Amino acid sequence: MLITAAVIGLLITIVAYQYTIGTEQEHQQLVVAQAATEQRAQLQSSVNSTVEILDSIAKLVAHSDKISSQTFKSFTQPIFKRHAELFALHWIPRVSHNNRDQFERLLNAQGITKGISSLNTQLNSLVSASDREVYYPILYSEPYALNHSVIGLDAYSRRLNAEVIDQLLNGSAEFLSTAPFQLVQDEMDSMSVVFFRSVYDLSSSQEKPVLKGFIAALVKPQILLDKQIKADIGLAIKLEDVTSGSGVQIGVTNHQQSKLAGGSYMTEFMVLGRNWSLQIIGGEEATSGHSSASLILVFGFLFTLMLVVVLSRLMIAHRQVQLERDRAQSYLDTVDTIMLVLDREGCIKMINRKGCEVLGYNPIELMSKQWFSDSFMVDSREEQKRFDVLMSSALVDDNLFLSESKVCTRNGLMRLISWRNNRRFNGKGEVAGVLCSGSDITEQRHAELQDKLRSRAMEATLRGESLSYVLDLVLTGIERQYPGALCSILLLDKTGKHLLNCAGPSIPEGYKTAIHGVEIGDGVGSCGTAAFRRKRVVVEDIATHPYWSLFKDLALSHNLRSCWSEPIFGKKDQLKGTFAIYHEKPSLPSDEDLELITSMAAFISLLIEEFQMEETLLEMANTDGLTGLNNRRKLLESLKGEFVRAKRYDRSFSLCMLDLDYFKKINDQYGHDAGDQVLKAVSDCLVEELRESDIAGRIGGEEFALLLPDTTLSQAAEFSERLRGKVERLSVELRTGEQVTLTTSIGVAEYASAMTLSTDILRLADQRLYEAKGNGRNQVSMGA
């Protein structure tokens, strides 16, 4: 009986052992297949991210008549900090042979003296490009230090590039990738690919878009793999390009592992016109640990009585369950992924260390709690509906297995989690719950949104939008990323002493009006103090902080309770203003918030610098340097606009031409410096007499023009007589102490509907000026 029982027990043990091994192997194969699917999804997501980067840069180039190397560098530099797989970003313009000399002069200005070059594959060196109808040379490349040697290289001279460029020119796709190749200057000795994106001139009026060139990204797939998997998880990954049939290895991880017996899985997918193959091989750890249990069971069957055997098996089974549960919990606690087990009602049955760390709770506080509650979910009702469908459906769509949730942490922060949800079944085949595997993608999504935000801001800048519009666009994007944040930008005025409102889409208007023009100083709120001290100021509670003693009631009346302010600096450490984030409750910034404040202040500084530089250049182009009045070009442009409005709306306007009498004698007697003083004094005199709508300009030398909208001939003559008398009474004291007096002659003309060109009224006013001078000077002439 004992032998029979022992034999039966041994057979049962062997069957159970074999069944366990088979189950573990099937489980391992499922784990490997799941890992392969996740790795493929992550690779495709990384490729999509690179495609979005190329698209953003391409839009920047497409909307720009002539993009500078500094703009290209400023736009691309932040990208490399978050995308280590990017080895280089190139701007490759289309250059015709007729423009080759002009392009090579542009290269020479950058210090590239070799001109357009091509790759000699036999010598593995660069040579001067032979004559062709069209070239595709690299003009800008970042990072410059790693890639300056390829500037000027005709990308078409590399066969792999030429194949892709030809396909893009045929219009077969907008984005394409090259076959993998070995990069000469790469110290990592790994394979690379180049992603190309066509760029067309969107400002062209031609029916068919004109190709401007290509944006190219040099990508290291190996780095993508290294970021996605750790060496200690028992999986090896091999990535190959199988487009041509035979596989070309472009990336591999954990290849040093010699024992890989836990199953394998291969999947193929398309990447920008190329077929990539991803193979995952699992380790044998999952199948180990059975031989000792078998020996213990056999020993127990041979040397104990039936009761002891039964009891021993129960004890062993109990210990095994505990061991497996502890091993499972230990494994879950080692992975850098949130692991969550829910029952049919959505209550938490198990959560790993990473999940507790993200949520900010300990495991005991979370056990048996309802997961789909307002305590954990931002949109708990929608998440509960998704879970109910997952529990009740016989066939579940893929979008129910893969999801994203906004999760609340213990300290009130919101985290964005990407989930993979796998249903668990009991012995009857019924759905018993869900195993959720989640990754915190908050920083990744914020980085992606910031890249898009920068792209939209640069596009708005290139469209000619105002600085306030562009900065409001930036701040609105930040506020959407960080609910509850109210952003503001104040700019320093020309005196360097006051802060002026520039942007703040969600700041109450009454508050903005009250602080407009506030003088900076120590203890003058957060922004005034930050500008005065030239460093960041964080105020957690406005109601109690001494910096806000003078403005506390104002801020609290508009429900503003905290303010973090960062000074904005331009080139040469020049203070431009402040970037501030307000909240409607006392708040302190997290490390993520501080990183946002620093990065956005730098980007805002770039936008402000570009706008201020454009305003300076525009002022220089339109202003007379001596008098500060409009120059001849700007005055004639304004006259043309007023002439068109008068024609369209049947309005009247007048033009006065003014010339200083005997001005040459002043220059001859006192010198040109004295003459400049006189011209400046007369221009100040003119400005004092003008209305806000009037326009004054210096035409040249001692001659001025005054454009008077909505003014008849008699009104203009009356104004001119008053002005003539004021100039006659003017006494200019020279630097030598001498006094100079002078007179002026003025010719006045009024717009008439018979005039066809704006120069007609200019010619008439000039003619009447000469009449005034011919009749004895120091008088106003308005014709017969």
Protein Blocks (a to p, Z undefined) as FASTA:
>chain_A
ZZmmmmmmmmmmmmmmmmmmmmmmmmmmmmmmmmmmmmmmmmmmmmmmmmmmmmmmmmmm
mmpmbacfklmmmmmmmmmmmmmklmbdcddddddfklmmmmmmmmmmnopanlpadddf
klopacdddddfbdcddfbdcdfklmmmmgoiafklpmklmmmmmmmmnopafbdcdddd
ddfklmnlpacdddddddddfkbcbfbdcdfbdcdddddfklmmmmmpcfklopacdddd
fknopacdfbdehklpmbdcebpadddddeehiacdddddddfklmgoklmmmmmmmmmm
mmmcfklmmmmmmmmmmmmmmmmmmmmmmmmmmpccdcddddfkopafbdcfklmmmnop
afklmgopafkbcklmmblmlmmmmmmmmmmpmbdcfklmpccdddddfkopacdddddd
dddddfkopafbdcdddddfklmmmmmmmmmmmmmmmmmmmnopafklmmmmmmmmmmmm
mghiacddddddfkopaccdfbdfkbcfklmmmmgopacdehiajklmmmmnopacddfb
lmlgmklmmmmmmmmmnopabdcddddddehhiafbdcddddfbdcdddfklmmmmmmmm
mmmmmmmmmmmmmmmmmmmmmpcfklopacfklmmmmmmmmmmmmmmnopacddddddde
hklmmmmmnojklmmmmmmmmmmmmmmmpcfkbccddfbhjbccdddehiafklmmmmmm
mmmmmmmmpccddfkopacddddddddddddfkbmbfklmmmmmmmmmmmmmmnngaiad
ebZZ
